[in-house]
Each structure stands twice: as C-alpha cells, then as structure tokens.
Amino acid sequence: MATTVEKTHDEAGVLALVETALSWDLYGTDLPAVEDALSMAKEFTAHGRIIVEDLRTECLNILADSDVAASAQATLGEAGRRLHLRPLAGSASPRSAAHRAQNLARLVQSLLRALGQVHEARALITRQQSAHTTTKGTQ
C-alpha cells in the first residue's frame, strides 16, 4: 500500500491524514510502507506540537477551574508525554510503524477537540461579558 505523504500544517490536510491513518487495519495485510507510516507519525508530531502551543495560549483565556480547562490540561499532559517519544527507526515493522502513526493521529484529534472546546468556552465568556456590559450600561 503506497501512500504519498506531503508536508502540511493546514488543519484540513492533517485531518485527512488522520482519517487515512485511522483507516488502517493493523491486523490486516494491507499496511502502509514503514517509511510512509513513520513520515505520517512525524507529521502528526510536528502538527501536534503546534496545536499544543495554541491550546496552552488559549487556556489562558478561560477559567482555570472550569471543566473545559481541566480537560484541556489533561490532554496537554498526555501530549507532553507522547509528542516527545523517541521516533521509531526505519527498521520498525509495518505494524509498529502504523500503530505509532495511529496513536499520534488520535492524539492530534484529541488536541483539536480540546482546542475547539476551549474556543467555545472563550466565546461563551466573551458573550457573557458583553451581555453584562450591555445590561449594566442600560440601568
């Protein structure tokens, strides 16, 4: 199974790679080439690190004791452990290389989900502050 992996840092492109990686049957015979899976793992690692920085910054804009912040912090903790694992060598088996890529793909999904939740929480806070300011000014 030949897969062309292009360097991309746009969310849509990375999500397409995530879907590709998660579609692999690790117990089937149609696994990607080791080089392709490791290239995807490298791409997920690079993109994951970018999302981590964005998520850390965005977490500063929401209440630290909120459920969203706690969930985001848990995801950041997991990312801190997994995004700094030693890369697999080119001599890895196709299954282990694909497994690593899939695990990182799931992590990228989790990071993007957490970032979306933090954005929603921040938007809610902004709306509440705006409503409070508006009602305060009309009294």
Residue pairs with C-beta under 8 A, 6 or more apart in sequence:
1 30
1 31
1 32
1 33
1 36
2 32
2 33
2 36
3 20
3 32
3 33
3 36
3 40
4 36
5 17
5 36
5 39
5 40
5 43
6 13
7 43
8 14
8 17
8 43
9 46
9 47
9 50
11 112
14 43
14 44
14 47
14 108
15 112
17 40
17 43
17 44
17 105
18 44
18 105
18 108
18 109
20 40
21 37
21 40
21 44
21 98
21 101
21 102
21 104
21 105
22 102
22 105
22 106
24 30
24 31
24 32
24 98
24 101
24 102
25 31
26 95
26 98
26 99
26 102
31 37
31 94
31 95
31 98
32 40
32 94
32 97
32 98
32 101
33 94
34 90
34 92
34 93
34 94
34 97
35 90
37 94
37 97
37 98
37 100
37 101
38 87
38 88
38 90
38 92
38 97
38 100
38 101
40 101
40 104
40 105
41 87
41 88
41 97
41 100
41 101
41 104
42 87
44 101
44 104
44 105
44 107
44 108
45 83
45 87
45 104
47 108
48 79
48 83
48 104
48 107
48 108
48 111
49 83
51 79
51 108
51 111
51 112
51 115
52 76
52 79
52 80
52 83
52 111
54 115
55 72
55 75
55 76
55 111
55 114
55 115
55 118
56 76
58 115
58 118
58 119
58 122
59 69
59 72
59 73
59 76
59 118
61 118
61 122
61 125
62 68
62 69
62 118
62 121
62 122
62 125
63 69
63 121
63 125
66 121
68 117
68 118
68 120
68 121
69 118
69 121
71 114
71 117
72 114
72 115
72 117
72 118
75 110
75 111
75 113
75 114
76 114
78 107
78 110
79 107
79 110
79 111
82 103
82 104
82 107
83 104
83 107
88 96
88 97
88 100
92 100
